[in-house]
């Protein structure tokens, strides 16, 4: 158990810790099992933002100028599990009332409030490269784990 999970309880891993578990799982079935074990709407939202080609982030390419939160894991101000509900502001077409400059400022504030590993995770999702950072986090793995079809939408079982 990491120091972070020890302070939040064993079920409260950072999303970066969960995806590291996926990365370290030995085969596809184990990777899917990890995603199912830690399934959460916020985790699905972030993964979908990285994999779904129809989702375009309304933020500049690359990494914005922000100060990484170097607080020890478990003591950070916010966690991505809770902050993910604000991500809709940063998707093209979703928030027409907030200016581009305001969105960029909000995004930087969000990154600075997160543990540095989770900030990097959201940057990797925004840049559509989670699958390159976390070995085995493939389109087929996330679709099977979350019951998604080719449009990254949950298929309802009859």
PEPE-V927283 format. One line per field, one symbol per residue. phi: phi as a letter, one per 30 degrees, with the letter a starting at -180 (. if undefined). psi: psi as a letter, one per 30 degrees, with the letter a starting at -180 (. if undefined). burial: # if it has 16 or more other C-alpha atoms within 10 Angstrom, else .. Layout:
phi: ???
psi: ???
burial: ???
This chain:
phi: .ddddddcjddcddddddddddedddbedddddddddceaedddddddddcdddccdcbddicddbcddcdeejcddbbdecdedddeecceidbcccdeddddddddddedddeedddddddddedhbedddceidceddddddcidcdchbddddc
psi: kleefefflffhkleeeefeeeefkfleeeeeeeeeegkkeeeeeeeefeejffjkkhlllakljljkjgkkkfglelkeeefffffffgkkfejffkleeeeeeeeeeeefflkeeeeeeeeeeeghgeffejkfileeeeeeeghlafghkkkkk.
burial: ...##......############.#..#..#####......##########....####........##...##.#.####..#..#.###........#..##.###.###################.##..#.##.#.######.#...#......
